[in-house]
Amino acid sequence: MAATPPVPPLPAAPLPAAPLPAARPASPVLRLLLLGPLAAAAGWAFLALWPAAGATDDLFAWAMSPVTAVLLGSGYGGAAVMLALAARARGWAEVRVATAASCLLVLLTLAATLADRRDLHLDGGPLLGFLAAWGWLAVHLAAPPAGLLALGAQLRTRGPAPARTPRPP
């Protein structure tokens, strides 16, 4: 019998690639100082407007028509869900749209609030309306500086940018 030729050894299996580092995380300061409190404030606005749309003169910061209250309350309800989900997210890519949208909305609402401050129940009226007006003003005055602090903390957070998905042709 003829000797069989020796079998060449199999090439060594490639070493597994090192795991990719996680994408840039969302700063805890951003999640706790901005997104969480804004989610709570939006939830409060939803509860004050949507279920009691006809009683905004007594329960909210200013009086408005029931249709306006339902529309505004629905918007705040959606914002509350978006912000609560963003506050739970871990990556910056997952929260950046919610962060930008809420910061812009707060600034625009603050401008509208200051321009029409005579319509707010700041000087009296029903107790809940009076408290709501001062709470509304406090939230909209405190949110921009808190947003700047939170965005500053996010800018200092290190990590790679998330992988980009190819755009469709």
DRENPA-3360 file (N, C-alpha, C; in nm, 2 decimals, always signed):
BEGIN
1 = MAATPPVP = +0.08/-0.12/+0.00/+0.00/+0.00/+0.00/+0.08/+0.12/+0.00 ~ +0.03/+0.22/-0.07/+0.11/+0.34/-0.08/+0.08/+0.43/+0.04 ~ +0.18/+0.50/+0.08/+0.16/+0.58/+0.20/+0.08/+0.71/+0.16 ~ -0.01/+0.74/+0.24/-0.09/+0.87/+0.21/-0.01/+0.99/+0.24 ~ -0.02/+1.09/+0.16/+0.05/+1.21/+0.19/+0.00/+1.27/+0.32 ~ +0.09/+1.34/+0.39/+0.05/+1.40/+0.52/-0.05/+1.51/+0.49 ~ -0.15/+1.52/+0.58/-0.25/+1.63/+0.56/-0.20/+1.76/+0.62 ~ -0.21/+1.86/+0.54/-0.15/+1.99/+0.60/-0.24/+2.04/+0.71;
9 = PLPAAPLP = -0.18/+2.10/+0.81/-0.25/+2.14/+0.93/-0.35/+2.25/+0.88 ~ -0.47/+2.26/+0.95/-0.57/+2.36/+0.93/-0.51/+2.50/+0.97 ~ -0.55/+2.60/+0.90/-0.50/+2.73/+0.94/-0.57/+2.77/+1.08 ~ -0.50/+2.84/+1.16/-0.55/+2.88/+1.29/-0.67/+2.97/+1.27 ~ -0.77/+2.94/+1.35/-0.89/+3.03/+1.35/-0.86/+3.17/+1.39 ~ -0.92/+3.26/+1.32/-0.89/+3.40/+1.35/-0.93/+3.43/+1.49 ~ -0.86/+3.51/+1.56/-0.90/+3.55/+1.70/-1.03/+3.64/+1.69 ~ -1.12/+3.62/+1.78/-1.24/+3.70/+1.78/-1.20/+3.85/+1.79;
17 = AAPLPAAR = -1.27/+3.93/+1.72/-1.25/+4.08/+1.72/-1.29/+4.13/+1.86 ~ -1.22/+4.23/+1.90/-1.25/+4.29/+2.03/-1.39/+4.35/+2.02 ~ -1.47/+4.35/+2.12/-1.60/+4.41/+2.11/-1.59/+4.56/+2.09 ~ -1.68/+4.61/+2.01/-1.68/+4.75/+1.98/-1.72/+4.82/+2.11 ~ -1.66/+4.93/+2.14/-1.70/+5.01/+2.25/-1.85/+5.06/+2.24 ~ -1.91/+5.07/+2.35/-2.05/+5.12/+2.34/-2.05/+5.26/+2.29 ~ -2.16/+5.29/+2.23/-2.18/+5.43/+2.18/-2.18/+5.53/+2.30 ~ -2.17/+5.65/+2.27/-2.17/+5.75/+2.38/-2.29/+5.74/+2.47;
25 = PASPVLRL = -2.27/+5.73/+2.60/-2.39/+5.72/+2.68/-2.45/+5.86/+2.71 ~ -2.58/+5.85/+2.75/-2.65/+5.97/+2.79/-2.60/+6.01/+2.93 ~ -2.57/+6.13/+2.95/-2.52/+6.17/+3.08/-2.62/+6.15/+3.19 ~ -2.59/+6.10/+3.30/-2.69/+6.09/+3.41/-2.74/+6.23/+3.45 ~ -2.66/+6.33/+3.44/-2.71/+6.47/+3.47/-2.82/+6.51/+3.37 ~ -2.80/+6.48/+3.25/-2.90/+6.51/+3.15/-3.03/+6.43/+3.18 ~ -3.02/+6.31/+3.21/-3.14/+6.23/+3.24/-3.21/+6.27/+3.37 ~ -3.13/+6.30/+3.47/-3.19/+6.33/+3.60/-3.23/+6.48/+3.62;
33 = LLLGPLAA = -3.15/+6.57/+3.55/-3.18/+6.71/+3.58/-3.27/+6.77/+3.47 ~ -3.28/+6.71/+3.35/-3.36/+6.77/+3.25/-3.47/+6.68/+3.21 ~ -3.44/+6.56/+3.16/-3.55/+6.47/+3.10/-3.65/+6.43/+3.20 ~ -3.60/+6.38/+3.32/-3.69/+6.33/+3.42/-3.79/+6.44/+3.47 ~ -3.74/+6.56/+3.52/-3.83/+6.66/+3.56/-3.92/+6.71/+3.45 ~ -3.87/+6.72/+3.33/-3.96/+6.77/+3.22/-4.07/+6.67/+3.19 ~ -4.04/+6.54/+3.21/-4.14/+6.43/+3.19/-4.25/+6.45/+3.30 ~ -4.21/+6.47/+3.42/-4.30/+6.49/+3.53/-4.39/+6.62/+3.51;
41 = AAGWAFLA = -4.33/+6.73/+3.46/-4.40/+6.85/+3.44/-4.50/+6.83/+3.32 ~ -4.46/+6.77/+3.22/-4.55/+6.74/+3.10/-4.66/+6.65/+3.15 ~ -4.63/+6.55/+3.23/-4.74/+6.47/+3.28/-4.84/+6.54/+3.37 ~ -4.79/+6.64/+3.45/-4.88/+6.72/+3.53/-4.97/+6.81/+3.43 ~ -4.91/+6.87/+3.33/-4.98/+6.95/+3.24/-5.09/+6.87/+3.17 ~ -5.06/+6.74/+3.13/-5.16/+6.66/+3.07/-5.27/+6.63/+3.16 ~ -5.24/+6.60/+3.29/-5.35/+6.57/+3.38/-5.43/+6.69/+3.42 ~ -5.37/+6.81/+3.42/-5.44/+6.93/+3.45/-5.53/+6.97/+3.33;
49 = LWPAAGAT = -5.49/+6.94/+3.21/-5.56/+6.99/+3.09/-5.66/+6.89/+3.03 ~ -5.62/+6.77/+3.01/-5.70/+6.68/+2.93/-5.82/+6.63/+3.00 ~ -5.81/+6.57/+3.12/-5.94/+6.52/+3.18/-6.03/+6.63/+3.22 ~ -5.98/+6.75/+3.26/-6.07/+6.86/+3.30/-6.06/+6.98/+3.21 ~ -6.09/+6.95/+3.08/-6.07/+7.05/+2.98/-6.16/+7.17/+3.00 ~ -6.28/+7.15/+3.06/-6.37/+7.26/+3.08/-6.35/+7.34/+3.20 ~ -6.25/+7.30/+3.28/-6.23/+7.37/+3.41/-6.09/+7.44/+3.42 ~ -6.04/+7.48/+3.31/-5.90/+7.53/+3.31/-5.89/+7.66/+3.39;
57 = DDLFAWAM = -6.00/+7.74/+3.40/-6.00/+7.86/+3.48/-5.98/+7.84/+3.62 ~ -6.02/+7.72/+3.67/-6.00/+7.69/+3.81/-5.88/+7.60/+3.84 ~ -5.84/+7.52/+3.74/-5.74/+7.42/+3.77/-5.60/+7.44/+3.70 ~ -5.60/+7.53/+3.60/-5.48/+7.55/+3.53/-5.42/+7.69/+3.54 ~ -5.31/+7.72/+3.48/-5.24/+7.85/+3.50/-5.32/+7.96/+3.43 ~ -5.40/+7.94/+3.33/-5.48/+8.04/+3.26/-5.60/+7.97/+3.21 ~ -5.70/+8.05/+3.18/-5.83/+8.00/+3.12/-5.81/+7.98/+2.97 ~ -5.87/+7.87/+2.92/-5.87/+7.85/+2.77/-6.00/+7.77/+2.74;
65 = SPVTAVLL = -6.03/+7.76/+2.61/-6.14/+7.69/+2.56/-6.12/+7.54/+2.58 ~ -6.22/+7.46/+2.60/-6.20/+7.32/+2.62/-6.13/+7.25/+2.50 ~ -6.16/+7.30/+2.38/-6.09/+7.24/+2.26/-5.94/+7.26/+2.27 ~ -5.90/+7.38/+2.30/-5.76/+7.42/+2.32/-5.70/+7.34/+2.43 ~ -5.77/+7.32/+2.54/-5.72/+7.24/+2.65/-5.69/+7.10/+2.62 ~ -5.79/+7.04/+2.54/-5.77/+6.90/+2.50/-5.65/+6.89/+2.40 ~ -5.64/+6.98/+2.31/-5.53/+6.97/+2.21/-5.39/+6.99/+2.28 ~ -5.39/+7.09/+2.37/-5.26/+7.12/+2.44/-5.23/+7.00/+2.54;
73 = GSGYGGAA = -5.33/+6.95/+2.61/-5.31/+6.84/+2.70/-5.27/+6.72/+2.63 ~ -5.32/+6.69/+2.51/-5.28/+6.58/+2.43/-5.13/+6.59/+2.39 ~ -5.09/+6.71/+2.35/-4.95/+6.73/+2.32/-4.86/+6.71/+2.44 ~ -4.90/+6.76/+2.55/-4.82/+6.74/+2.67/-4.82/+6.59/+2.72 ~ -4.93/+6.52/+2.69/-4.93/+6.38/+2.72/-4.83/+6.30/+2.64 ~ -4.83/+6.33/+2.51/-4.73/+6.27/+2.42/-4.59/+6.30/+2.46 ~ -4.57/+6.43/+2.50/-4.43/+6.47/+2.54/-4.39/+6.40/+2.67 ~ -4.49/+6.38/+2.76/-4.46/+6.31/+2.88/-4.41/+6.17/+2.86;
81 = VMLALAAR = -4.47/+6.10/+2.77/-4.43/+5.96/+2.73/-4.29/+5.97/+2.67 ~ -4.27/+6.06/+2.57/-4.14/+6.07/+2.50/-4.03/+6.10/+2.60 ~ -4.05/+6.19/+2.69/-3.95/+6.23/+2.79/-3.92/+6.12/+2.89 ~ -4.03/+6.05/+2.93/-4.01/+5.94/+3.03/-3.93/+5.83/+2.96 ~ -3.96/+5.80/+2.84/-3.88/+5.69/+2.77/-3.73/+5.74/+2.75 ~ -3.72/+5.87/+2.72/-3.58/+5.92/+2.70/-3.50/+5.92/+2.83 ~ -3.57/+5.95/+2.94/-3.50/+5.95/+3.07/-3.46/+5.81/+3.11 ~ -3.52/+5.71/+3.06/-3.48/+5.57/+3.08/-3.37/+5.52/+2.99;
89 = ARGWAEVR = -3.36/+5.58/+2.87/-3.26/+5.54/+2.77/-3.12/+5.56/+2.82 ~ -3.03/+5.48/+2.77/-2.89/+5.49/+2.82/-2.80/+5.56/+2.72 ~ -2.83/+5.56/+2.59/-2.74/+5.62/+2.49/-2.78/+5.76/+2.44 ~ -2.68/+5.84/+2.41/-2.70/+5.97/+2.37/-2.78/+5.97/+2.24 ~ -2.76/+5.88/+2.15/-2.83/+5.87/+2.02/-2.98/+5.85/+2.04 ~ -3.01/+5.79/+2.15/-3.15/+5.76/+2.18/-3.23/+5.88/+2.24 ~ -3.15/+5.97/+2.30/-3.22/+6.08/+2.37/-3.20/+6.22/+2.30 ~ -3.12/+6.23/+2.20/-3.08/+6.36/+2.15/-3.20/+6.43/+2.08;
97 = VATAASCL = -3.29/+6.36/+2.02/-3.40/+6.42/+1.95/-3.50/+6.48/+2.06 ~ -3.53/+6.39/+2.16/-3.62/+6.44/+2.27/-3.56/+6.56/+2.34 ~ -3.43/+6.56/+2.36/-3.36/+6.67/+2.43/-3.37/+6.80/+2.35 ~ -3.34/+6.79/+2.22/-3.35/+6.91/+2.14/-3.49/+6.96/+2.13 ~ -3.59/+6.87/+2.11/-3.73/+6.91/+2.10/-3.78/+6.98/+2.23 ~ -3.75/+6.92/+2.34/-3.80/+6.97/+2.47/-3.73/+7.10/+2.50 ~ -3.60/+7.12/+2.47/-3.53/+7.25/+2.50/-3.59/+7.36/+2.41 ~ -3.62/+7.33/+2.29/-3.68/+7.43/+2.20/-3.82/+7.46/+2.24;
105 = LVLLTLAA = -3.90/+7.36/+2.28/-4.04/+7.39/+2.32/-4.04/+7.47/+2.45 ~ -3.95/+7.44/+2.54/-3.95/+7.52/+2.67/-3.91/+7.66/+2.64 ~ -3.82/+7.69/+2.56/-3.78/+7.83/+2.53/-3.89/+7.90/+2.46 ~ -3.96/+7.84/+2.36/-4.07/+7.91/+2.29/-4.19/+7.93/+2.38 ~ -4.21/+7.83/+2.47/-4.32/+7.84/+2.56/-4.29/+7.95/+2.67 ~ -4.17/+7.96/+2.71/-4.13/+8.07/+2.80/-4.15/+8.20/+2.74 ~ -4.11/+8.22/+2.61/-4.13/+8.35/+2.54/-4.28/+8.38/+2.54 ~ -4.36/+8.28/+2.50/-4.51/+8.31/+2.49/-4.57/+8.34/+2.63;
113 = TLADRRDL = -4.52/+8.27/+2.73/-4.57/+8.29/+2.87/-4.53/+8.43/+2.92 ~ -4.41/+8.47/+2.89/-4.37/+8.61/+2.94/-4.44/+8.72/+2.86 ~ -4.47/+8.69/+2.73/-4.54/+8.79/+2.65/-4.69/+8.81/+2.69 ~ -4.75/+8.70/+2.74/-4.89/+8.70/+2.78/-4.91/+8.68/+2.92 ~ -4.81/+8.72/+3.01/-4.82/+8.69/+3.15/-4.94/+8.75/+3.22 ~ -5.01/+8.85/+3.16/-5.13/+8.91/+3.22/-5.24/+8.81/+3.22 ~ -5.24/+8.71/+3.13/-5.34/+8.61/+3.13/-5.33/+8.50/+3.23 ~ -5.21/+8.49/+3.29/-5.18/+8.39/+3.39/-5.25/+8.43/+3.52;
121 = HLDGGPLL = -5.29/+8.33/+3.61/-5.35/+8.36/+3.74/-5.24/+8.39/+3.84 ~ -5.15/+8.48/+3.81/-5.04/+8.51/+3.90/-5.08/+8.60/+4.02 ~ -5.18/+8.68/+4.00/-5.23/+8.78/+4.10/-5.34/+8.73/+4.18 ~ -5.38/+8.61/+4.16/-5.50/+8.56/+4.24/-5.59/+8.47/+4.16 ~ -5.71/+8.46/+4.21/-5.80/+8.37/+4.14/-5.81/+8.24/+4.22 ~ -5.87/+8.14/+4.16/-5.88/+8.01/+4.23/-5.74/+7.96/+4.28 ~ -5.74/+7.90/+4.40/-5.62/+7.86/+4.46/-5.54/+7.76/+4.37 ~ -5.60/+7.66/+4.31/-5.53/+7.57/+4.22/-5.48/+7.64/+4.10;
129 = GFLAAWGW = -5.56/+7.73/+4.04/-5.51/+7.81/+3.93/-5.39/+7.90/+3.96 ~ -5.40/+7.96/+4.08/-5.29/+8.05/+4.13/-5.16/+7.96/+4.15 ~ -5.17/+7.85/+4.21/-5.05/+7.76/+4.23/-5.00/+7.71/+4.10 ~ -5.10/+7.68/+4.01/-5.06/+7.62/+3.87/-4.98/+7.73/+3.80 ~ -5.03/+7.86/+3.81/-4.96/+7.96/+3.73/-4.82/+7.98/+3.78 ~ -4.80/+7.98/+3.91/-4.66/+8.00/+3.96/-4.58/+7.88/+3.93 ~ -4.64/+7.76/+3.94/-4.56/+7.64/+3.90/-4.52/+7.64/+3.76 ~ -4.61/+7.68/+3.67/-4.59/+7.69/+3.53/-4.47/+7.78/+3.50;
137 = LAVHLAAP = -4.48/+7.90/+3.56/-4.37/+8.00/+3.55/-4.24/+7.95/+3.60 ~ -4.24/+7.88/+3.72/-4.12/+7.83/+3.78/-4.05/+7.73/+3.69 ~ -4.13/+7.64/+3.64/-4.08/+7.53/+3.55/-4.01/+7.59/+3.43 ~ -4.08/+7.69/+3.37/-4.03/+7.74/+3.24/-3.91/+7.84/+3.26 ~ -3.90/+7.89/+3.38/-3.78/+7.97/+3.42/-3.66/+7.89/+3.46 ~ -3.69/+7.77/+3.52/-3.58/+7.69/+3.57/-3.53/+7.59/+3.46 ~ -3.61/+7.56/+3.37/-3.57/+7.46/+3.27/-3.45/+7.50/+3.18 ~ -3.45/+7.63/+3.13/-3.34/+7.67/+3.04/-3.20/+7.66/+3.11;
145 = PAGLLALG = -3.18/+7.71/+3.23/-3.05/+7.69/+3.29/-3.02/+7.55/+3.32 ~ -3.12/+7.47/+3.37/-3.10/+7.33/+3.39/-3.06/+7.26/+3.26 ~ -3.12/+7.30/+3.15/-3.09/+7.24/+3.02/-2.95/+7.27/+2.98 ~ -2.90/+7.39/+3.01/-2.76/+7.43/+2.97/-2.66/+7.35/+3.06 ~ -2.69/+7.33/+3.19/-2.61/+7.25/+3.27/-2.61/+7.10/+3.22 ~ -2.72/+7.05/+3.19/-2.73/+6.91/+3.14/-2.66/+6.89/+3.01 ~ -2.68/+6.98/+2.92/-2.61/+6.97/+2.79/-2.46/+6.99/+2.80 ~ -2.42/+7.07/+2.89/-2.28/+7.08/+2.92/-2.22/+6.95/+2.97;
153 = AQLRTRGP = -2.29/+6.89/+3.06/-2.25/+6.76/+3.12/-2.25/+6.65/+3.00 ~ -2.34/+6.66/+2.91/-2.35/+6.57/+2.80/-2.23/+6.59/+2.71 ~ -2.19/+6.71/+2.68/-2.08/+6.74/+2.60/-1.95/+6.69/+2.66 ~ -1.94/+6.68/+2.79/-1.82/+6.63/+2.85/-1.82/+6.48/+2.86 ~ -1.93/+6.41/+2.83/-1.94/+6.27/+2.84/-1.87/+6.21/+2.72 ~ -1.78/+6.12/+2.74/-1.69/+6.06/+2.64/-1.76/+5.93/+2.59 ~ -1.73/+5.90/+2.46/-1.77/+5.78/+2.40/-1.77/+5.80/+2.25 ~ -1.77/+5.69/+2.17/-1.77/+5.70/+2.03/-1.91/+5.73/+1.98;
161 = APARTPRP = -1.91/+5.79/+1.86/-2.04/+5.82/+1.80/-2.10/+5.69/+1.75 ~ -2.23/+5.68/+1.75/-2.30/+5.56/+1.71/-2.27/+5.53/+1.56 ~ -2.28/+5.40/+1.53/-2.26/+5.37/+1.38/-2.37/+5.43/+1.30 ~ -2.34/+5.48/+1.19/-2.44/+5.54/+1.10/-2.49/+5.43/+1.01 ~ -2.62/+5.43/+0.99/-2.68/+5.34/+0.90/-2.68/+5.40/+0.76 ~ -2.66/+5.32/+0.66/-2.66/+5.38/+0.52/-2.79/+5.43/+0.48 ~ -2.79/+5.55/+0.41/-2.92/+5.61/+0.37/-2.97/+5.53/+0.25 ~ -3.10/+5.52/+0.24/-3.15/+5.46/+0.12/-3.13/+5.54/+0.00;
169 = P = -3.12/+5.48/-0.12/-3.09/+5.56/-0.24/-3.20/+5.64/-0.28;
% end
